Amino acid sequence: MKNPIKPKKYNIKRFYGKDKNILILLGISLAFSIFLFLLGILSLIGINIFSSELISSMDFIVFGLLSAIGPIGFYNHLKAKKKRDMAEQLPDFLREISSSTSSGMTVFDAIKSAANGDHGRLTPELQKMAAQLSWGISVKEALENFAKRVNTHSVKRMVVTINKALEIGGNTSVVFEAAAKEIDQTKLVEQQRRTEMSLYSIVIFISFFVFLAVILIIDNTIFREFFELQKQMAGQEIAGMQLASPVDKNLLTNTFFTFVLVQSIGGGLLGGFMMDGKLSSGVRFGFILVLISFFVFKILF
């Protein structure tokens, strides 16, 4: 018996649309990361291409990790910020159309008139929509193309609602006013969710810095005294027995750094996701925490 419910396959175009920049960025960053990871692995097994005093195997691994998550995280952040700026201007655009249609203008003329105004980052998309209308494309298709370019759930819902209302007929100005109120309500709910979840994100970030401070205190108190004692007792015998081989300080530092690295990646991903509800924000915060951890270990350990 065949399963009637087919699982959805992952499709990068479903999330990023026809954005070729994301594919180019992914290809370059992953290729560079793999190269750095290979250098780190070669350094771990004793094949040092560069001087180990300048850069260690752990440095290569950290740089590879940063190049893997940094570009894609900040690129998605810029795209998300652009979409948020568009969403801020969209209700004003809809109300302008509502006002124009209530005064007797057609939807076609109202959109073309509104596209000539200043709507921030939304203006280029509105001008494209007005250009398509002037080419003879229907209002329905122009709105659908607009939703595909913006590629947000709220805009897609708005376009479906408006197109259905235009098909049925009725008071067009009321439809656009209702769509503007719906987007305002969605923005308000998102803002409330973000404010509430930001408190939990702050707790996660504070716990990361507390963990980093604890590791730093342990290294500068307990283990500093331990290594001083180890130097003083090097080569000595107690009751005719030779002391065990000394503990490698670099190995201990790398072990501590691995603990902090896992904490920074996990804390960044979880904190950013809880704050914005998007994994791309988590990747961006993970990059920042890993970078902070790297410089703290380089300077203070």
VMD Tcl script that draws the C-alpha trace (Angstrom):
set ca {
  {0.00 0.00 0.00}
  {1.44 3.35 -1.00}
  {1.84 6.07 1.58}
  {-0.66 8.83 0.65}
  {1.41 11.43 2.51}
  {4.57 12.20 0.59}
  {7.32 13.92 2.57}
  {8.46 17.22 1.14}
  {11.95 17.11 -0.28}
  {14.41 19.83 0.60}
  {14.66 22.31 -2.22}
  {16.97 25.27 -1.87}
  {14.86 27.28 -4.35}
  {11.89 26.88 -2.00}
  {13.72 28.87 0.65}
  {15.80 31.30 -1.41}
  {13.82 31.55 -4.66}
  {15.91 32.13 -7.77}
  {18.72 33.83 -5.89}
  {21.93 32.71 -7.61}
  {24.05 34.76 -5.23}
  {23.30 32.33 -2.41}
  {24.56 29.40 -4.47}
  {27.75 31.23 -5.45}
  {28.36 32.28 -1.85}
  {27.74 28.76 -0.57}
  {30.09 27.25 -3.14}
  {32.95 29.66 -2.40}
  {32.62 29.52 1.40}
  {32.35 25.73 1.52}
  {35.32 25.25 -0.83}
  {37.44 27.61 1.29}
  {36.27 25.90 4.51}
  {37.17 22.44 3.21}
  {40.62 23.73 2.24}
  {41.18 25.13 5.75}
  {39.88 21.95 7.39}
  {42.34 19.90 5.33}
  {45.20 22.16 6.42}
  {44.10 21.71 10.03}
  {43.95 17.92 9.73}
  {47.39 17.82 8.09}
  {48.75 19.97 10.91}
  {47.21 17.63 13.50}
  {48.96 14.59 12.02}
  {52.29 16.42 11.94}
  {52.45 17.81 8.39}
  {52.95 21.53 8.96}
  {52.74 23.62 5.80}
  {52.95 26.84 7.81}
  {54.98 27.55 10.92}
  {53.24 26.14 14.00}
  {54.35 29.22 15.96}
  {52.30 31.49 13.71}
  {49.17 29.41 13.26}
  {48.15 26.11 14.86}
  {45.97 23.25 13.65}
  {43.14 24.52 15.86}
  {43.38 27.92 14.18}
  {42.83 26.34 10.77}
  {39.77 24.49 12.04}
  {38.32 27.66 13.58}
  {38.93 29.68 10.40}
  {37.31 26.92 8.37}
  {34.29 26.94 10.66}
  {34.01 30.73 10.52}
  {34.22 30.79 6.73}
  {31.53 28.10 6.54}
  {28.94 29.82 8.73}
  {29.88 33.51 8.53}
  {29.13 34.53 4.92}
  {25.84 32.63 4.66}
  {24.70 33.86 8.08}
  {25.33 37.55 7.38}
  {24.00 37.31 3.82}
  {20.72 35.86 5.09}
  {20.62 38.54 7.78}
  {20.89 41.29 5.14}
  {18.16 39.65 3.06}
  {15.90 39.31 6.11}
  {16.52 42.96 7.04}
  {15.59 44.03 3.50}
  {12.35 42.03 3.72}
  {11.54 43.56 7.11}
  {12.07 47.05 5.68}
  {9.70 46.18 2.82}
  {7.12 44.86 5.26}
  {7.32 48.15 7.19}
  {6.37 50.10 4.06}
  {3.79 47.69 2.67}
  {0.77 48.79 4.81}
  {1.25 52.42 3.70}
  {1.32 51.29 0.07}
  {-1.89 49.28 0.52}
  {-3.64 52.16 2.25}
  {-2.59 54.49 -0.56}
  {-4.20 52.14 -3.07}
  {-7.28 51.88 -0.86}
  {-7.57 55.66 -0.74}
  {-7.10 55.96 -4.51}
  {-9.67 53.29 -5.39}
  {-12.20 54.78 -2.98}
  {-11.90 58.06 -4.87}
  {-12.80 56.34 -8.14}
  {-9.46 55.20 -9.59}
  {-9.03 51.68 -10.95}
  {-6.62 49.24 -9.28}
  {-4.39 49.48 -12.35}
  {-4.08 53.29 -12.09}
  {-3.85 53.22 -8.30}
  {-0.85 50.86 -8.34}
  {0.92 52.91 -11.01}
  {0.27 56.11 -9.04}
  {1.48 54.59 -5.74}
  {4.64 53.23 -7.39}
  {5.76 56.79 -8.12}
  {5.86 57.62 -4.40}
  {8.66 57.07 -1.89}
  {8.22 53.71 -0.16}
  {11.82 52.99 0.83}
  {13.18 49.62 -0.22}
  {9.74 48.65 -1.46}
  {9.86 51.28 -4.23}
  {11.92 49.28 -6.79}
  {9.56 46.29 -6.47}
  {6.52 48.55 -6.90}
  {8.05 50.13 -9.98}
  {8.63 46.67 -11.46}
  {4.99 45.82 -10.79}
  {3.85 49.09 -12.41}
  {6.09 48.38 -15.42}
  {4.55 44.92 -15.83}
  {1.07 46.44 -15.74}
  {2.06 48.91 -18.46}
  {3.23 45.95 -20.60}
  {-0.29 44.51 -20.53}
  {0.18 41.97 -17.73}
  {-2.94 41.52 -15.62}
  {-3.16 42.88 -12.07}
  {-3.47 39.35 -10.71}
  {-0.27 38.17 -12.41}
  {1.63 41.34 -11.49}
  {0.71 40.85 -7.82}
  {1.75 37.18 -7.97}
  {5.11 38.14 -9.47}
  {5.52 40.74 -6.73}
  {4.89 38.07 -4.07}
  {7.46 35.75 -5.66}
  {10.11 38.47 -5.65}
  {9.51 39.52 -2.05}
  {9.11 35.85 -1.01}
  {7.55 36.27 2.45}
  {4.57 34.41 3.89}
  {2.66 37.58 4.81}
  {2.97 39.04 1.30}
  {1.96 35.74 -0.32}
  {-1.14 35.56 1.90}
  {-1.97 39.18 1.13}
  {-1.71 38.63 -2.64}
  {-3.92 35.52 -2.51}
  {-6.54 37.43 -0.49}
  {-6.52 40.45 -2.82}
  {-6.68 38.34 -5.99}
  {-9.62 36.33 -4.65}
  {-11.42 39.53 -3.68}
  {-10.79 41.05 -7.12}
  {-12.17 37.91 -8.78}
  {-15.33 37.96 -6.67}
  {-15.79 41.72 -6.99}
  {-17.05 44.18 -4.41}
  {-15.57 47.16 -2.61}
  {-11.89 47.10 -3.65}
  {-10.79 49.83 -1.24}
  {-12.07 47.82 1.74}
  {-10.07 44.79 0.58}
  {-6.79 46.71 0.45}
  {-7.50 48.37 3.80}
  {-8.17 44.95 5.36}
  {-4.92 43.60 3.88}
  {-3.01 46.54 5.40}
  {-4.55 45.87 8.83}
  {-3.67 42.18 8.57}
  {-0.01 42.95 7.86}
  {0.04 45.45 10.75}
  {-1.39 42.78 13.05}
  {1.18 40.23 11.87}
  {3.99 42.69 12.53}
  {2.62 43.40 16.02}
  {2.45 39.69 16.89}
  {5.97 39.15 15.56}
  {7.27 42.09 17.58}
  {5.67 40.76 20.77}
  {7.08 37.28 20.17}
  {10.50 38.74 19.52}
  {10.42 40.83 22.69}
  {9.40 37.88 24.87}
  {11.88 35.41 23.36}
  {14.74 37.92 23.48}
  {14.81 37.50 27.26}
  {15.57 33.80 26.88}
  {18.21 34.56 24.25}
  {19.91 37.00 26.62}
  {20.03 34.29 29.32}
  {21.70 31.91 26.83}
  {24.31 34.52 25.84}
  {25.01 35.42 29.49}
  {25.51 31.73 30.36}
  {28.03 31.44 27.52}
  {30.09 34.35 28.85}
  {29.84 32.93 32.39}
  {31.13 29.58 31.10}
  {33.97 31.37 29.28}
  {34.85 33.30 32.46}
  {34.86 30.11 34.55}
  {37.25 28.44 32.08}
  {39.49 31.52 32.20}
  {39.52 31.57 36.02}
  {40.30 27.86 36.23}
  {43.17 28.23 33.77}
  {44.68 31.24 35.59}
  {44.39 29.76 39.09}
  {44.32 25.97 39.43}
  {46.13 24.97 36.25}
  {48.68 27.78 36.42}
  {49.77 26.52 39.85}
  {49.67 22.95 38.56}
  {52.04 23.69 35.68}
  {54.38 25.66 37.98}
  {54.54 22.66 40.30}
  {55.07 20.38 37.32}
  {58.10 22.42 36.25}
  {59.60 22.34 39.73}
  {59.18 18.57 40.04}
  {60.33 17.74 36.51}
  {62.74 14.78 36.56}
  {62.39 14.21 40.32}
  {61.63 10.89 41.95}
  {59.38 10.18 44.91}
  {60.07 6.99 46.90}
  {62.26 5.72 44.07}
  {59.52 6.15 41.45}
  {59.77 8.44 38.49}
  {56.87 10.87 38.13}
  {54.48 10.34 35.27}
  {54.99 12.15 31.97}
  {54.08 15.85 32.22}
  {50.74 17.13 31.07}
  {50.89 18.95 27.72}
  {49.71 22.52 28.28}
  {48.79 23.02 24.60}
  {46.66 19.87 24.66}
  {44.83 21.12 27.75}
  {44.27 24.54 26.15}
  {42.90 22.93 22.99}
  {40.60 20.77 25.11}
  {39.25 23.84 26.90}
  {38.85 25.64 23.61}
  {36.90 22.69 22.18}
  {34.48 22.92 25.13}
  {34.03 26.66 24.57}
  {33.71 26.16 20.79}
  {30.84 23.70 21.20}
  {29.17 26.02 23.71}
  {29.53 29.06 21.43}
  {28.09 27.28 18.38}
  {25.20 25.73 20.33}
  {24.47 28.91 22.28}
  {24.62 31.08 19.17}
  {22.33 28.81 17.15}
  {19.77 28.46 19.94}
  {19.88 32.10 21.07}
  {19.57 33.53 17.58}
  {16.81 31.11 16.61}
  {14.79 31.93 19.72}
  {15.23 35.66 19.16}
  {14.22 35.87 15.49}
  {12.68 32.48 14.83}
  {15.15 31.91 11.97}
  {18.13 29.60 11.82}
  {20.09 32.19 9.82}
  {20.10 34.46 12.88}
  {21.42 31.58 14.96}
  {24.24 31.03 12.45}
  {25.15 34.72 12.63}
  {25.26 34.75 16.45}
  {27.22 31.48 16.41}
  {29.82 33.14 14.18}
  {30.11 36.08 16.60}
  {30.50 33.87 19.69}
  {33.10 31.64 18.00}
  {35.06 34.74 16.98}
  {34.94 36.10 20.55}
  {36.08 32.74 21.95}
  {38.97 32.58 19.49}
  {40.34 36.03 20.42}
  {39.87 35.43 24.15}
  {41.92 32.22 23.97}
  {44.56 33.82 21.78}
  {45.02 36.80 24.10}
  {44.33 35.47 27.62}
  {45.31 31.77 27.52}
}
mol new
graphics top color blue
foreach p $ca { graphics top sphere $p radius 0.5 }
foreach p [lrange $ca 0 end-1] q [lrange $ca 1 end] { graphics top cylinder $p $q radius 0.2 }
display resetview
